Amino acid sequence: MESERPRLLVTLRQRDATRRAVNELVPGVPWAFADPGETARWADVEAMLIGSLVRELEDFDPRSTPRLRFVQRVYTGLDGMPFDRFPPDVAIAGNVGAFGPFVAEHALALALAAARDLYEARQMVLDGKLRPAPRQRSLYGATAVILGYGAIGREIGTRLAGFGSKVVGVNRDGRPREGAETMYPADRMLEALGQGAMVFEVRPLTHRTAGTIDATALAHMRPDAVFVDVGRAGTVDEAALYEHLRAHPDFRAAFDVWWDEDYSKGTFTTRFPFATLPNFFGTPHSAGAVAGAEERALRFALENLARYFRDGHPRFVVDRAEYEG
C-alpha cells in the first residue's frame, strides 16, 4: 500500500497499472512513487524499483535513503547503471529473463531476415523481379552458436530447435545446460565460433565481455556465417565488424543494438555506415517494444522485490566489480 513512510521507493512513472501490480505482488509493504520534493519521507526506504535512474530521478542523493539495501532494475542490462550513486553494500539486480521470449523471437526474426536475404527480396518485389532468386540459407539442420546461454539464450535455443537447428552454447563455466547439445566455457569461445552457421550474441556488456568480438573472433567465424546481436553492441569491436563485412560479402550481420544509443533523444549513431552495406540488417533496439512486454517485466521485477522483503535473498544480484570502474 502507498505510504507516507515507504520501505519501497518506485521511480517509474506513475501509472495505475504499476500501482495495482505493486499492491498485488508486494503486499503489506509500504511503498511510494518517488517525488523529488518529498525526500524527507524516504528515511525508511530499504529497496528501490527503478528503470533509468538518471532519467527518472536525476538528482538522487543516497543520503536520503540511509537504510537502502537493494535496488531492482525493471530492465535486464546493467551497463550504464550509475553504481556510484549507491553505497557499496547496496545489492543491485537486473531483471533477468523478463524480456526473454520477446528478445528471442526478435533474434530469430533477424536471423531469418539475414539468412533469407529479405532486404534483397523486398527490393526485387519492388522492381517486379522473380529471378535470379536471393542467395538464401536455411536454419534447418544448421548449427547455431549462442554466446551467453542464460535466460534469453535458452529461449533462443528452444525456438531454434523448432527449425531443426543444432544448438551450441557458450557460458562462463562450460557446464551443460538444457537445450544445448554442446557447451563451451567462455575461455574457449573462439573454438565454438567456428562451428556456427549462425552466431547469436546475447551476453551482457561487462568488463569481461567488452570488445571481445574483435577481428580475431570474427576471423574464427565461418566466412558465410550469420551473426545476430540482440545483447549489447559494446561486446563487438565496431570498426572490426565493419571491415569484416566489407571484406567478406558472404558474411551477414543483423543487429538490434547499437554502440551509441541516446534514449532521451530517441536516436542512435554509428561510426561507420553499416546501413549502406548489403550484408547488414538492423532494427532500432526494438526487440522488447511489443504488447505485453512491459507488464511482464514489471511483474518479474516485483516478484524479485517480494523475495527481498520475504527473506532478504533476491535473485540475480550482480557482481558490481564487473561493471564499475
N, C-alpha and C positions, 0 to 999 in steps of 0.2 A: 504494500500500500504506500501511496505517496505520503511523505512525512516531512515535518519541519526539521527533524534531526535524522537525516538519511544515513544508512550504513552502506548503501549502494548509490553511486552517482552515475547517471546516464548522460553522456554528452551528445548522443544522437539527436537529430531534430525532433521536436515534439510532434508526435502523431498518436492518434487514438489506438492504432494497431499496435504500436510499440507499448503504449500504456497497458493495453489488455494482455499482451504477451508477458510483460514483466510481472504483472499481478498473478498470472496463471502459473508461470514456470518458476518464479522465485517467491512463493507465497510466504507471508509472515515476516518478510524482510523489509524494513522501512527504506524507501528509496525516493529519489527526486531527479527530475531533469536538471541539468546544470544551468544555473543562472549566474553569470559572472558578477552580478550585483549582490549576490547573497552568499558570498564565500564564508561569512561568519557562521553559517549553519553547517559547514562541512567538517567540523571537528571530529565527528564520529564515523566518517566515511572509511570503510575498510576495503571496498572494491569499487572499480570503475568499469563501465562498459563504454568503449569508445569506437569511433570509426576512424576519422583522421583528426587527431587531437589538434594539430596546427590549424586546421580549418574550423573546427568546432569550438575550441577553447584556446585561442591563440595565446592569451596571457596567463595560462595556467601556472600557478605557483605551488609547488609541492608543500610548502609550509602551511597552506590552507587545509591540507589533509594529512595531519601528523600520524594518523592511525592507518593510513593506506598500506595494504599488504598485497593486493592482487589487482592486475589490470587485464581485462579481456578485450581483445580487439574483435570487431564484427567481421573484418576481412581476414583473409588467410595469411598473406605475406607480411613480414615484419621488417623488410628492408625499408629504410626511410623512417622507421619508427624513432621518435625522439627519446631514446632511452635515457639521455642525460637529464631529462625533466623529472625522472623518478629516482628516488634513493636506491642504492644497490640491493637492499633487502626486499624490494618490491618485486614479486613474481609477475611475469608477463607472458601471456599466451596468445597465439594466433588462433584463428577459427578453422582448425584443421578438418578437412572433409566437407565443410559446409557447402562449398560450390562444386564438389566433385562431379556429380552427374552432368552438370551443365558444361563444365570445362572439358570433360571427357568427350561429350557429344560434339563440342566445337572442334576439339583436336581431330576427331575423325572426319569432320566436315572439311577441315583444312587439308588433311592427308588425301582425301578423295579429290578435292579440287586440284591439288598439285599433281597427284598421280594420274588423274584422268585428263589433266590439262584443260580444265573447264574454262580458263580465261581465253585460250586459243579457240576452243569450241564455240564460245559465245560470239567471238569475233567472226567466225566462219558463218554462223547463223545470220549475223547482221549483214554479211556480204552475200548471203544466199548460196554458199558453197557447201557441197557434200564431200568432196574428196580433193586432195588426199586427207584422210582422217587424222586427227591429232595423234601425237605419239603418246599412247596411253600405257599405264601399268596397272596391274591388278593387285589388290590386297590379298586375294585368295592364295593361300599357300606361301605367302611372303613372310619373311622373318622381320619382326618389329622389335627394336631395342628401346626400352623405356628407361630414361635416365631420371632417377628419383621415384623408386617404386613404393610410394606411400599411398595415401588415401586416393589422390587423383590418379596416380599411376595404375593402381589396381582397377579403378573404374575404366580407364582406357583399355587395360588388358582384357577385361571382361567383354568389352564391346568388340575388340579385335578378334576374340575367339569366335564371335558370330560370323566373321568374314573368313574363317578358316586360316587365320594367321598364326604363326608360331611366335610366342612372346618370350623375349629375353629381358631380364631386368637388371638394373644396377642400383644397389643401395649402399649404405655405409659399410656394413659388415659382411655382405655376401650371403647372409643366412637365407635359406629358402623361404619364399612367400607364395601363398596360394595364387594360382593363375599364371605363374611364370614357369616355363619349362626349365630354364637355367637362370641362376642369379650370380652376378659378379659383384665383388666389393668395389668401392669407389676407386681404390688404387689400381684396379685392373680395367678401368673404363675404356682405355684405348683398345684393349683386346676385344671388348664387347662391341665397340663401334663398327668394326669391320664386318660384323655379321648381319647388319641391318639393311634390308632394302628400304626400311623406314626407320627413322630415329626420332623419338619423341623426347623433348626436353621439358621436364616437369619439376626440376629441382628449385628450391628456394635460393634466393640470392644472399649468400653469406660470404665471410672471408674465405671459406673453403672452396666455394664454387665460382666466385667472380672471375670471369675471363678464361675459364678452363676449356671452353670450346674455342680453341685458338687455331692457328694454322696447322699445328701438329695434329690436333684432334680431327680437324676437317680432312686432313690428308689420310687419316686412318679410315674414314668413311668410304663406302663404295662410290665410285665416280658417278654412278647413276642413282644414288640414294635420294630419298625424300626426307628432308629434315624439317620437323614441325616443332615450334617453340610456343608453348602455352604456359610456361613457367615465368621466367624473367629474362629480358633481353640482356641484362648485365652479365649473365653467365657466358655470353658469346662475345668474342672479340669482333666488334663491328667492322673494322677495316679488313680483317682476315676473311670474314664471311663474304663481304662484297667482292674481294679479289678472287675468292674461291668460286663464286657464282659466275664471274666473268670468264675465268679460265676453264671452267667445267660446265659447258652448256647443257649437259645431260643431268647435272645435279640440280635438284629443285629444293627450294626452301619456302616454308609457309609460316608466317608469324602472326600472333595476336598480341604480342607485347613489344615494347619499344624502349630504346635506350634513354630517351628524354621525353617524359610524359608530364604535362602540366594540366592537372585536373581543374585548377582554378580558372584556366582559360579554355579548357576543353580542347587542347591541341597537343600534338606531339611533333618532334622533329628528329631527323636523322642526319648524320654527317655525310652520307652517301645516298645517291638516288636509286634506292632499291626498287621503287615502284616502276622505274623505267626498264627494268630487266625482265626479259620474257620468261625466265625460270624462277621468278619470285612472286609470291602471292601473299597478300596481307589483309588483316582486318583490324579495326581500331580498338583493341583491347576490350572486346565486347562479349567474350565467352559467357560471362556471368550476367549479362544485361538482358535477362529473359524473365517472363512472368513466373512468379513463384520463387525465384532465387533469393530475393531479399528477405522474404518471410522465412525461408528455410535457414538462411544464415543467422537471422535473429534468434530463432529457436535453438540452433546449435550453440550459439554464444551464451544464451541464457541458461541452457542446461549445464554448461560448464560452470557458470557462476553459481548455480544451485549446488553443484558438487562442492564448490569452495565453502559456501555457507553451511552446508550439511556436515562436512567432515574435514575441511581445510586442505583437501587434496584434489585440486582441479587437474585436468589432463592438459597435455600439450604445452607445458611451461617450457620456454626456450632457454638455452644457454646464452645469456646476454653477451658473453665474450665472442660469440660467432658473428655478432653484428656491430658491437661497439668499437670505437677507435678508428 
